[in-house]
Amino acid sequence: VENASFSMERIEGVQLSMMKEPDMGIGEKLGKAVGKMHSHSLCHGDLTMNNILVADNEIFIIDPSMGNPSGNIQDFAYDMRLLRESVAATIHDGNRFMNYVEKWYRETFQDANRVLEEVKNIEGRRRYV
């Protein structure tokens, strides 16, 4: 990527994984943020609840060190699949929360349906459940 820059700031917040029942407003913001990230062809690579901070009712996606600027639908699908698994492991009503995240992801990212369909394909390839 030509003429790109990367800056960091210290964020005083709590990891989303520490919030057992985040409100749906956080889900909306998360869906929009991931959709925006993917719209800019950025794959996070380790999109888990531990890499999402909440501060002043805003979300911050941190530690993109495993990501890449691929624009690849399958890479985006792995982001969403990992997020689903992380949500299911940490949030009491994870399916409801993730459905809300995906609703706003679809609103923000034009290829969201293709990505979420690829998530289903990935899940179908799993050998062990």
Buried (B, 14 or more C-beta within 10 A) or exposed (E): EEEEEEEEEEEEBEBBBEBEEBEBEBBBBBBBBBBBBBBEBBBBBBBBBBBBBBEEEEBBBBBBEEBEEEBEBBBBBBBBBBBBBBBEEBBEEBEEBBEBBBBBBBEBBEBBEEBBEBBEEBEEEEEEE
